[in-house]
């Protein structure tokens, strides 16, 4: 399995990871130097201000509700990572990736009730 992780490298070759790196065995890497310094995972902006991931997720759900109604989806911000009929299948497809928003998509007409 390939894993992508964001890092910075200084002019002396020192690599600083910008997120935690968890590996269970010695691994080979390929380093690609980017021409730009801006972060790959830069937050989307609205009116020059960073946009909350929750807003991105809600907008995605509203825009894609009909297409994915009745299915489970895994989102990273407003990016669809996986979708499936069951929660277990979505979790399997995401390979345990952390910090994903996983939810069952309901049609607009569906009324959901929860007791407190």
C-alpha positions, -999 to +999 in steps of 0.1 A: +000+000+000+013+035-009+011+062+017+015+099+010+027+122+038+035+159+036+070+170+047+094+199+043+131+195+034+156+223+041+186+232+021+208+209+042+185+179+035+168+178+069+133+164+065+105+176+088+072+157+086+041+180+088+019+152+102+026+121+124+042+092+106+034+057+119+052+027+103+055-008+115+086-018+096+116-004+076+102+011+044+116+025+012+106+061+001+106+082-030+109+119-024+094+143-049+105+179-045+077+204-053+083+238-069+058+254-045+061+258-007+024+261+001+010+231+020-006+203+000-035+200+025-041+238+025-076+246+038-101+259+012-109+295+016-141+316+013-137+354+011-100+350+020-107+331+053-102+294+059-134+274+056-144+250+084-142+213+073-177+208+088-190+233+063-172+216+034-187+183+045-222+197+047-219+213+013-207+181-002-236+161+014-262+186+001-247+185-034-244+147-035-274+136-014-294+121-043-265+102-058-254+086-024-288+083-006-289+052+015-251+046+014-223+053+038-196+078+027-162+087+040-151+123+034-119+142+039-132+178+039-152+178+007-133+150-010-151+116-012-126+089-001-150+059-002-186+049-003-205+016+003-237+000+014-224-008+049-203+010+075-179-019+078-173-019+040-165+019+040-141+014+069-124-015+050-121+007+019-105+035+038-078+012+053-081+028+087-072+063+076-077+086+105-097+119+107-123+110+081-160+120+084-180+089+079-218+092+077-249+075+062-265+097+036-303+101+038-327+115+013-340+150+019-375+135+028-361+112+055-370+122+090-345+111+116-354+110+153-330+104+182-339+102+218-319+119+245 
